[in-house]
Amino acid sequence: MPVTDPLMLSIDPLMLLIISLTFMLAGMVKGVTGMGLPTVTLAILTVVSDLPTAMALLLIPSFCTNLWQACRGGEMGNIVRRCRAFLLPATLLIPLGGVSLSFIDTSYLSLLLGVVLISYAVISLFGLTLVIGGERRGWAGPLCGAVNGILTGMTGSFVVPGVIYLQGIGLNRTQLIQAMGMLFTLSTLALGISLSGNALLSEQQMMLSAWGLVPAIAGMLIGQRIRNRLSESLFRSVFFTSLLLLGGYILVSALI
């Protein structure tokens, strides 16, 4: 007789379906654009759950898919040399931001997440970019890394201002995709440690997170096929417009 885990039996089948569809969609976005899995996951799951739970659920799919991305490209040594002043604080300060989950009302943190998503969507839709030259990197790297780490700990979003910084220092496309994979992998690992240290990570959440891995990978494979057939600029416009609307919904919900 097969043994069924009692934890899985206690989970609402509708929630399993929502998690599966969310990670498949998030994986598709990542397959097309090289990023977006944690962002899409948070944007959708915070609508149906609280923010700490959404952060916990993204851990395993985010870590596994981004580790694969971080190890491809052959530029890891070069990226570490160029980005270590950014990557270190972006990783090490996540637990500092994560402390806020224990004493700040999560509705305020959801509001902050909404602001982050809206900001990211608007910046991307309008094609706004920063150019960070050699002299500016001396202070911009640690500053952007520190802000990124604290915001990641508070909201679970890895992208602002991290991706903007990586785009601004002149990485080519291959380096940028690999650098984002490295940032997201390290951030996911640090976020998991932060949630665990604040007693916000349960066995059931980890099981649900593992459940999301297969649809995330399936979505990535589908997304890679879509990338070969669909204009990436069109897809990005649809993606960031949707992200803007979701961020606005989260913002309004947190204010009500």
Secondary structure, 3 states (H helix, E strand, C coil): CCCCCHHHHCCCHHHHHHHHHHHHHHHHHHHHHCCCHHHHHHHHHHHHCCHHHHHHHCHHHHHHHHHHHHCCCCCHHHHHHHHHHHHHHHHHCHHHHHHHHHCCCHHHHHHHHHHHHHHHHHHHHCCCCCCCCHHHHHHHHHHHHHHHHHHHHHHCCCCCCHHHHHHHCCCCHHHHHHHHHHHHHHHHHHHHHHHHHCCCCCHHHHHHHHHCHHHHHHHHHHHHHHHHHCCHHHHHHHHHHHHHHHHHHHHHHHHC
